[in-house]
Amino acid sequence: MSADAPKGSLKQPAADAGAGFPRAARLLKHSDFERVYKQGRRHFSSHMTVFYLRPAEGASPERSARVGFTVGRVLGGAVERNRIKRRLREAVRQRRSVLQGPVDVVINPKKSVLTLEFSVVLEEVGRALEVIAKKLTEVKK
């Protein structure tokens, strides 16, 4: 007996084709996280804290926004932490077009993100990214 999936079931819908979350859009290095925490600003919301920092003037302006997540052990076991990261990653993937230009963002969720309706998570991430984009354009002027 074969456990293979039926042909064609692994394809992505056409609408999601260009809406991925590529490696270039992720914050990956520990030093980058530390820099955002120490030099960046904060935005607080009811279910998460979002840290953000515009890179130094030497950074290329065509570089896209990078987003990272910190989900510590205090939020639960590996299964719960990974579920929180998956939910946040999908919310950012859908809303990251709001951020224009180079900015590094770190999202630090609270445990409540695990039990929230996804639409609430999506709305809160979108609102936080909009606030960050607005603050960055104000500073630029």
C-alpha positions in Angstrom: 0.0 0.0 0.0 1.4 3.4 -1.0 1.2 6.4 1.3 1.8 8.9 -1.5 -0.5 11.9 -1.9 -2.7 12.1 -5.0 -1.1 13.9 -7.9 -1.6 17.7 -7.8 -2.5 17.9 -4.1 0.9 19.5 -3.2 0.5 22.5 -5.5 0.0 26.0 -4.0 -3.0 28.0 -5.1 -2.2 30.6 -7.7 -3.2 33.5 -5.3 -0.4 32.5 -2.9 2.3 32.1 -5.5 4.1 35.4 -4.9 3.2 35.9 -1.2 5.8 33.7 0.4 8.1 34.5 3.3 11.5 34.2 1.7 14.8 33.9 3.7 15.7 37.5 2.7 12.6 38.7 4.6 13.5 36.9 7.8 15.7 38.2 10.7 18.0 35.2 11.5 21.2 36.3 13.2 21.4 36.6 17.0 23.4 39.8 16.6 20.5 41.3 14.5 18.0 40.5 17.2 20.2 42.0 19.9 20.7 45.2 17.9 16.9 45.6 17.5 16.3 45.0 21.2 19.0 47.4 22.3 18.8 50.2 19.8 15.2 49.9 18.5 11.8 51.2 19.6 8.8 49.3 20.9 5.2 49.0 20.1 2.9 47.3 22.7 -0.3 45.6 21.9 -2.5 43.4 24.0 -1.1 40.1 22.7 2.4 41.0 21.7 5.3 43.4 21.9 6.9 44.5 18.6 10.4 45.9 18.5 11.6 47.7 15.4 14.7 49.5 14.1 15.5 51.2 10.9 19.0 50.0 9.9 22.0 52.4 9.7 22.1 54.8 6.9 24.6 52.6 5.0 22.0 49.9 4.4 20.8 49.7 0.9 17.3 51.4 0.5 16.0 48.6 -1.8 16.5 46.0 1.0 13.1 44.7 2.2 11.8 44.6 5.7 13.0 41.7 7.8 10.9 40.1 10.5 11.9 37.7 13.3 10.1 36.1 16.2 11.2 35.3 19.8 9.1 32.6 21.4 10.7 31.6 24.7 10.3 28.5 26.7 8.1 30.3 29.2 5.3 30.2 26.5 5.1 26.4 26.6 6.6 23.3 25.2 8.0 22.9 21.7 4.7 22.1 20.2 3.0 25.2 21.5 6.0 27.4 20.7 6.1 26.1 17.1 2.4 26.6 16.7 2.7 30.2 17.9 5.5 30.8 15.4 3.5 29.3 12.5 0.5 31.5 13.3 2.7 34.6 13.5 4.6 33.7 10.4 1.4 33.3 8.4 0.0 36.6 9.7 3.2 38.5 8.8 3.3 36.8 5.4 -0.2 38.2 4.7 0.5 41.7 6.1 4.1 42.4 5.5 3.5 44.4 2.3 2.6 47.3 4.7 6.3 47.7 5.5 8.1 49.7 2.9 11.9 50.0 2.8 14.5 48.6 5.2 13.3 47.9 8.7 14.1 45.1 11.1 11.1 43.9 13.2 11.1 41.4 16.1 7.7 40.1 17.3 7.6 38.9 20.9 4.2 37.2 21.5 2.3 36.5 24.7 0.9 33.1 25.4 -2.6 34.3 24.5 -1.6 34.2 20.8 -1.9 30.4 21.0 -5.7 30.4 21.8 -6.8 33.5 19.9 -8.8 33.3 16.7 -6.5 33.7 13.8 -8.4 36.7 12.5 -7.6 38.5 15.7 -3.9 37.6 15.4 -4.0 38.8 11.7 -5.6 42.0 12.7 -3.2 42.7 15.6 -0.1 42.0 13.5 -1.5 44.2 10.7 -2.2 47.0 13.0 1.3 46.8 14.6 3.0 46.8 11.2 0.9 49.8 10.1 1.9 51.7 13.2 5.5 50.9 12.6 5.3 52.0 8.9 3.6 55.3 10.0 6.2 56.0 12.6 9.1 55.3 10.3 7.6 57.7 7.6 7.2 60.4 10.2 10.8 60.1 11.3 12.0 60.2 7.7 10.3 63.6 7.0 
